[in-house]
Amino acid sequence: MAGVHWGSMILGLVLLLAESYHILAGSVITDNANPVVNEFSGVLLSCIITNPDGELRIEWKKLNAGTHLVYFENHLRGDLADRAEFRGGSIYIYNVTRKDTAVYRCEVVRKEKGYLGDVAVNLTVQVKPITPKCAVPKSVPVGKTAVLTCNEHEGYPPSTYTWYRNGDILPGDPKSNPKFLNSSYKIDSNTGTLRFSVISKLDIGEYYCVAENNAGHAKCEPQRMEVYDINIAAIIGGVLVVIIVLMIITIVIRLAYKRGYFAKKRPPKGYQASSKADDVDYVRSDPVDNEGDFRHKSSFVI
């Protein structure tokens, strides 16, 4: 037991000496390593130098898809030059945007004694959701499936979604609220999808969706969904009408064929096309002439 006690005392003494060394030698720390702020607000990227002995050179770098100098040679650089200021080692940004989300590193060097230390600050900029796009079917037949969608892609962190009907929030489990006890729906709060597996007239109403994250919320305009009965008698009647019309058309066409309305016209019987050759003249005889006439009109020399 005594050995364990002495070992604990020695370990505590070593840690105390190490801490005293860092204080005397100087170090680089931050009082907020993970600041989280809303877009268009202000934020301080903290860099604290303990025991700042001698002349110091301070640099800030933005580590986001590469390394970019933010503060170098006593001047702010890049897009922070006009909307930030240097405050004794730290940087205050007046109007943060979503593009400022990144890891920033403060590096400190003593010009005479060399490298002192560095510290990283991970900045997260939250973005309020914009008005989500909602799709609600105008009318759905009883017993069918209905899908309502809601989404937006500007908010950060990504939005979660809540659906409302006639101003009442739809619970995740419809059995938990008497108003929705007979509804058969499922809600995906991450994608904003509201799906009715078997819709009924109890689901008629005005629906809208709210997108929300830590930075704020936004909603779409209400849209009404109607649910109607399927008229089986009307469907059967329509099919019968179509069948009757097709039968009448068929009968009319058959009668027209029988009466010859669609028969092709033939040339008169006995008609023959002329076979007269080019550049040949023929003497046309009178139709009453016959072979006897030919012998009578001809003369032969014996």
Residue pairs with C-beta under 8 A, 6 or more apart in sequence:
22 50
23 50
23 51
24 51
25 51
26 49
26 50
26 51
26 52
26 53
26 110
26 116
26 117
27 49
27 50
27 51
27 116
27 117
28 47
28 48
28 49
28 50
28 106
28 107
28 108
28 116
28 117
28 118
28 119
29 48
29 50
29 119
30 46
30 47
30 48
30 106
30 119
30 121
31 46
31 48
32 44
32 46
32 121
33 119
33 120
33 121
33 122
34 121
34 122
34 124
35 43
35 44
35 45
35 121
35 122
35 123
35 124
36 124
36 126
36 214
37 43
37 96
37 123
37 124
37 125
37 126
38 125
38 126
38 127
38 128
38 215
38 216
39 96
39 97
39 98
39 125
39 126
39 127
39 128
39 215
40 95
40 96
40 97
41 95
41 96
42 92
42 93
42 94
42 95
42 96
43 92
43 93
43 96
43 123
44 87
44 90
44 91
44 92
44 93
45 60
45 90
45 91
45 92
45 93
45 104
45 106
45 121
45 123
46 90
46 121
47 58
47 60
47 89
47 90
47 91
47 106
47 108
47 119
47 121
48 89
48 90
49 56
49 58
49 89
49 108
49 116
53 110
54 110
54 111
54 112
54 113
55 110
55 111
55 112
56 108
56 109
56 110
56 111
56 116
57 108
57 109
57 110
57 111
58 71
58 89
58 106
58 107
58 108
59 69
59 71
59 72
59 106
59 107
59 109
60 69
60 70
60 71
60 72
60 91
60 104
60 105
60 106
60 107
61 67
61 68
61 69
61 70
61 104
61 105
61 107
62 68
62 69
62 70
62 78
62 102
62 103
62 104
63 102
63 103
63 104
63 105
63 120
64 101
64 102
64 103
68 77
68 78
69 77
69 78
70 76
70 77
70 78
70 80
70 91
70 104
71 77
71 86
71 91
74 86
75 81
76 84
76 85
76 86
76 91
79 99
80 91
80 93
83 93
83 94
83 95
84 91
84 92
84 93
84 94
85 91
85 92
85 94
89 106
89 108
90 106
91 104
93 100
96 123
96 125
97 125
98 125
98 127
98 156
100 123
100 125
101 123
101 124
101 125
101 156
102 123
103 120
103 121
103 122
103 123
104 120
104 121
104 122
104 123
105 118
105 119
105 120
105 121
106 118
106 119
106 120
106 121
107 117
107 118
108 115
108 116
108 117
108 118
109 115
109 116
110 116
125 156
126 156
126 157
126 213
126 214
126 215
127 154
127 155
127 156
127 213
127 215
128 155
128 213
128 215
128 216
128 217
128 218
129 152
129 154
129 155
129 159
129 211
129 212
129 213
129 215
129 216
129 217
129 218
130 152
130 154
130 155
130 218
131 152
131 218
131 219
131 220
132 150
132 151
132 152
132 159
132 161
132 192
132 209
132 210
132 211
132 218
132 219
132 220
133 149
133 150
133 151
133 152
133 220
134 148
134 149
134 150
134 207
134 208
134 209
134 220
134 221
134 223
135 148
135 149
135 150
136 148
136 207
136 223
136 224
136 225
137 146
137 147
137 148
137 225
138 223
138 224
138 225
138 226
139 225
139 226
139 227
139 228
140 146
140 196
140 199
140 225
140 226
140 227
140 228
141 227
141 228
141 229
141 230
142 199
142 200
142 201
142 227
142 228
142 229
142 230
143 198
143 199
143 200
143 230
144 198
144 199
145 195
145 196
145 197
145 198
145 199
146 195
146 196
146 199
146 203
146 225
147 193
147 194
147 195
147 196
148 163
148 193
148 194
148 195
148 207
148 209
148 225
149 192
149 193
149 194
150 161
150 163
150 192
150 193
150 194
150 209
150 211
150 220
151 161
151 191
151 192
151 211
152 159
152 211
152 218
155 211
155 213
155 215
156 213
156 215
157 213
157 214
158 190
158 213
159 192
159 211
159 212
159 213
160 189
160 190
160 211
160 212
160 213
161 187
161 188
161 189
161 190
161 191
161 192
161 209
161 210
161 211
161 212
162 169
162 170
162 189
162 209
162 210
162 212
163 169
163 170
163 187
163 194
163 207
163 208
163 209
164 170
164 207
164 208
164 209
164 210
165 203
165 205
165 206
165 207
166 205
166 206
168 179
170 180
170 185
170 187
170 194
171 177
171 180
172 187
172 189
174 180
174 181
174 183
174 184
174 185
175 181
182 200
182 202
183 196
183 200
183 202
183 203
184 196
184 197
184 198
184 199
184 200
185 194
185 195
185 196
185 197
185 203
186 194
186 195
186 197
187 193
187 194
187 195
188 195
192 209
192 211
194 207
194 209
196 203
199 227
200 227
201 227
203 225
203 227
204 225
204 226
204 227
205 224
205 225
206 222
206 223
206 224
206 225
207 222
207 223
207 224
207 225
208 219
208 220
208 221
208 222
208 223
209 219
209 220
210 217
210 218
210 219
211 217
211 218
211 219
256 262
276 282
